[in-house]
Amino acid sequence: MKRIYSIEEACIGCHLCEVACITEHSLSKDPVKAFMYEAERPIARCKVEERDGGVISISTNCRHCDQPDCLQACISGAIQKQADGRVLVDINKCVGCWSCVMACPFGAVQRNLKKKKANKCDLCPDREIPACVAACPNRALVYREGE
Protein backbone atom coordinates (compact mmCIF):
# COMPACT_ATOMS: atom_id res chain seq x y z
CA MET A 1 0.00 0.00 0.00
CA LYS A 2 1.15 3.53 -0.70
CA ARG A 3 1.85 5.77 2.27
CA ILE A 4 3.07 9.31 2.85
CA TYR A 5 6.62 9.58 4.15
CA SER A 6 8.25 12.71 5.54
CA ILE A 7 11.86 13.61 4.85
CA GLU A 8 12.95 15.78 7.75
CA GLU A 9 16.09 17.08 6.04
CA ALA A 10 14.00 18.45 3.16
CA CYS A 11 11.19 20.09 5.18
CA ILE A 12 11.48 23.87 5.25
CA GLY A 13 8.54 24.39 7.60
CA CYS A 14 6.42 26.30 5.07
CA HIS A 15 3.14 24.67 6.21
CA LEU A 16 1.91 24.40 2.60
CA CYS A 17 0.98 20.77 3.31
CA GLU A 18 -1.46 22.01 5.96
CA VAL A 19 -2.94 24.62 3.59
CA ALA A 20 -3.33 22.01 0.83
CA CYS A 21 -5.01 19.58 3.24
CA ILE A 22 -7.47 22.18 4.52
CA THR A 23 -8.25 23.25 0.96
CA GLU A 24 -8.75 19.68 -0.25
CA HIS A 25 -11.16 18.87 2.58
CA SER A 26 -13.08 22.16 2.30
CA LEU A 27 -16.44 22.60 0.60
CA SER A 28 -15.13 25.04 -2.00
CA LYS A 29 -11.72 23.45 -2.76
CA ASP A 30 -10.48 27.04 -2.95
CA PRO A 31 -7.86 28.20 -0.41
CA VAL A 32 -9.13 31.77 -0.07
CA LYS A 33 -12.76 30.70 0.31
CA ALA A 34 -11.82 27.85 2.66
CA PHE A 35 -9.82 30.11 4.98
CA MET A 36 -11.88 33.29 4.81
CA TYR A 37 -15.50 32.44 4.17
CA GLU A 38 -16.41 28.87 5.01
CA ALA A 39 -18.13 28.53 8.37
CA GLU A 40 -16.88 24.94 8.80
CA ARG A 41 -13.25 25.28 7.76
CA PRO A 42 -11.63 21.83 7.97
CA ILE A 43 -8.68 21.14 10.24
CA ALA A 44 -5.47 20.02 8.56
CA ARG A 45 -4.98 16.28 8.78
CA CYS A 46 -1.22 16.76 8.77
CA LYS A 47 0.74 19.02 11.07
CA VAL A 48 4.16 20.61 10.73
CA GLU A 49 6.12 20.06 13.92
CA GLU A 50 8.93 22.50 14.60
CA ARG A 51 11.83 22.34 17.04
CA ASP A 52 14.76 24.59 17.85
CA GLY A 53 12.91 27.74 16.77
CA GLY A 54 11.89 26.29 13.41
CA VAL A 55 15.38 25.14 12.45
CA ILE A 56 14.13 21.56 12.46
CA SER A 57 10.69 20.82 11.01
CA ILE A 58 8.77 17.82 9.74
CA SER A 59 5.24 17.18 8.58
CA THR A 60 3.44 14.61 10.72
CA ASN A 61 1.07 12.38 8.75
CA CYS A 62 -0.84 9.21 9.53
CA ARG A 63 1.21 6.13 8.69
CA HIS A 64 -1.89 3.97 8.03
CA CYS A 65 -0.18 1.31 10.12
CA ASP A 66 -0.53 -2.40 9.47
CA GLN A 67 -1.65 -2.85 13.09
CA PRO A 68 -2.88 0.62 14.11
CA ASP A 69 -2.75 1.52 17.79
CA CYS A 70 -5.48 4.10 17.19
CA LEU A 71 -7.84 1.38 15.97
CA GLN A 72 -7.13 -0.79 19.01
CA ALA A 73 -7.78 2.17 21.33
CA CYS A 74 -11.03 3.28 19.68
CA ILE A 75 -13.89 2.49 22.05
CA SER A 76 -16.69 3.15 19.56
CA GLY A 77 -15.44 1.30 16.50
CA ALA A 78 -15.15 4.58 14.60
CA ILE A 79 -11.62 3.85 13.40
CA GLN A 80 -11.56 1.13 10.82
CA LYS A 81 -8.97 -0.37 8.51
CA GLN A 82 -10.19 -0.51 4.93
CA ALA A 83 -9.51 -3.37 2.52
CA ASP A 84 -7.00 -1.16 0.67
CA GLY A 85 -5.04 -0.54 3.91
CA ARG A 86 -6.23 2.99 4.70
CA VAL A 87 -7.13 3.62 8.35
CA LEU A 88 -10.13 5.94 8.48
CA VAL A 89 -12.35 7.61 11.07
CA ASP A 90 -16.11 7.27 10.69
CA ILE A 91 -17.13 10.60 12.23
CA ASN A 92 -20.69 9.36 12.67
CA LYS A 93 -19.41 6.74 15.13
CA CYS A 94 -16.71 8.83 16.84
CA VAL A 95 -17.63 9.82 20.40
CA GLY A 96 -14.71 12.21 20.92
CA CYS A 97 -13.03 10.25 23.72
CA TRP A 98 -9.55 10.99 22.25
CA SER A 99 -8.25 7.48 23.01
CA CYS A 100 -6.95 7.31 19.44
CA VAL A 101 -5.12 10.63 19.89
CA MET A 102 -3.34 9.29 22.96
CA ALA A 103 -2.62 5.89 21.39
CA CYS A 104 -1.02 7.08 18.14
CA PRO A 105 2.76 6.91 18.61
CA PHE A 106 3.27 9.39 15.75
CA GLY A 107 0.92 12.14 16.94
CA ALA A 108 -0.96 11.83 13.66
CA VAL A 109 -4.51 11.89 15.03
CA GLN A 110 -5.80 15.35 15.87
CA ARG A 111 -8.74 16.50 17.94
CA ASN A 112 -11.39 18.53 16.17
CA LEU A 113 -12.55 20.41 19.24
CA LYS A 114 -15.33 22.20 17.39
CA LYS A 115 -16.98 18.95 16.26
CA LYS A 116 -15.63 16.85 19.16
CA LYS A 117 -14.42 14.22 16.70
CA ALA A 118 -11.10 12.63 15.82
CA ASN A 119 -9.43 13.90 12.67
CA LYS A 120 -6.75 12.10 10.66
CA CYS A 121 -5.35 11.67 7.18
CA ASP A 122 -7.53 9.83 4.67
CA LEU A 123 -4.90 9.90 1.86
CA CYS A 124 -7.22 12.13 -0.22
CA PRO A 125 -9.23 9.29 -1.78
CA ASP A 126 -10.47 11.45 -4.68
CA ARG A 127 -6.93 12.27 -5.79
CA GLU A 128 -4.15 10.26 -7.39
CA ILE A 129 -1.57 11.95 -5.13
CA PRO A 130 -2.56 13.34 -1.69
CA ALA A 131 -2.88 17.14 -1.66
CA CYS A 132 -0.12 17.61 0.92
CA VAL A 133 2.38 15.68 -1.20
CA ALA A 134 1.44 17.54 -4.38
CA ALA A 135 1.80 20.92 -2.62
CA CYS A 136 5.20 20.32 -0.98
CA PRO A 137 7.66 22.64 -2.76
CA ASN A 138 10.78 20.89 -1.48
CA ARG A 139 9.63 17.29 -1.92
CA ALA A 140 9.78 16.68 1.82
CA LEU A 141 6.67 14.52 1.48
CA VAL A 142 6.68 11.49 -0.77
CA TYR A 143 3.88 9.06 -1.61
CA ARG A 144 5.18 5.56 -2.26
CA GLU A 145 4.80 1.91 -1.40
CA GLY A 146 5.43 1.03 2.26
CA GLU A 147 8.80 0.07 3.63
TARA-V940840 format. One record per backbone hydrogen bond with DSSP energy under -1.0 kcal/mol. CO is the residue of the C=O (numbers start at 1). NH is the residue of the N-H. Records with the same first field share a line. If there is no record, write none. Layout:
CO = NH + NH
This chain:
1 = 146
3 = 144
5 = 142
7 = 10 + 11
15 = 19
16 = 20
17 = 21
18 = 22
19 = 23
20 = 24
21 = 25
23 = 26
30 = 34
31 = 35
32 = 36
33 = 37 + 38
47 = 60
49 = 58
51 = 56
52 = 55
56 = 51
58 = 49
60 = 47
68 = 72
69 = 73
70 = 74
78 = 90
80 = 88
82 = 85
86 = 82
88 = 80
90 = 93 + 94
98 = 102
99 = 103
100 = 104
110 = 119
111 = 113
112 = 116 + 117
117 = 112
119 = 110
124 = 127
130 = 134
131 = 135
140 = 7
142 = 5
144 = 3
